[in-house]
């Protein structure tokens, strides 16, 4: 796999690699790992939400905003 970076992105990665004494490949692999982790978390949250909908565990629009107002101290 190859990835095309903008000149700005490539320069920023190279600078971080130099400062952290790591290779640009290591930084790219770490970035992809973090991206994949975040995507898995988002997908799991979506699946949990879908399961709640199927189970009828939903709130009305009014309930959502009432809860939000309480949390925000409005």
N, C-alpha and C positions, 0 to 999 in steps of 0.2 A: 504494500500500500504506500502511496505517496500522497502528500498533502501540499497544496500550493498556499503559501503564506504571502501576505502583502509585504512590501519592503519594511514598513513600520513594524509589523509583527515579527519578522525575521530579525530585525535589529534589536527589538526589545528582548526576544528570547536569547539572542547571543549575549547581550549585556547581562542578563540574569545568570546565564550559564557561567560567564566569567567571574561575576561577583560571588556566586555560590560554589565555584569550582566543581561544577557538574557539566556533563555534556548536554548539548541541545537535544539529543535523542532521549536522555533521561528525563529532561523537563517535558518533552512532548509525551512520553509514555505516562508520566505522572498526571499531566493534564487530561489525557484520554481516560485514565483510571478514574479520576475525580468526576469527569463528565459522565462516564458510564454508571458510577455509583449514584450520582444525582438522578440520572434517568431511571434507574431501577427503583429508587425511593419514590419518585413521582408516579411511576407505573403502579407500585404497590399501594400508594395512597388512592389512586383512581380506582383500583380494584376493590379496596375497602369501602370506598364511597358507593360504588355500584352495588356491593353486597348489602349495604345499609338501605339503599333505595329498594332493592328487591325485598328486603325484610320489612319494609314499611317504616323504617326509622328515619323519617324526614321531618323538617320543620317548615312551617309556612313562612312566607315573606315577612309577615308581621312579627313572628317569633324570632326570626333571625335578627331583624333590626332592633327589636326590644332587647335581645341579649347583647347586641353590639353596643347599644346605648348604655346599658348597665356597665359593661366592661370599660367603656370610655369615660364613664362618669358624667354623661350628658343628662 
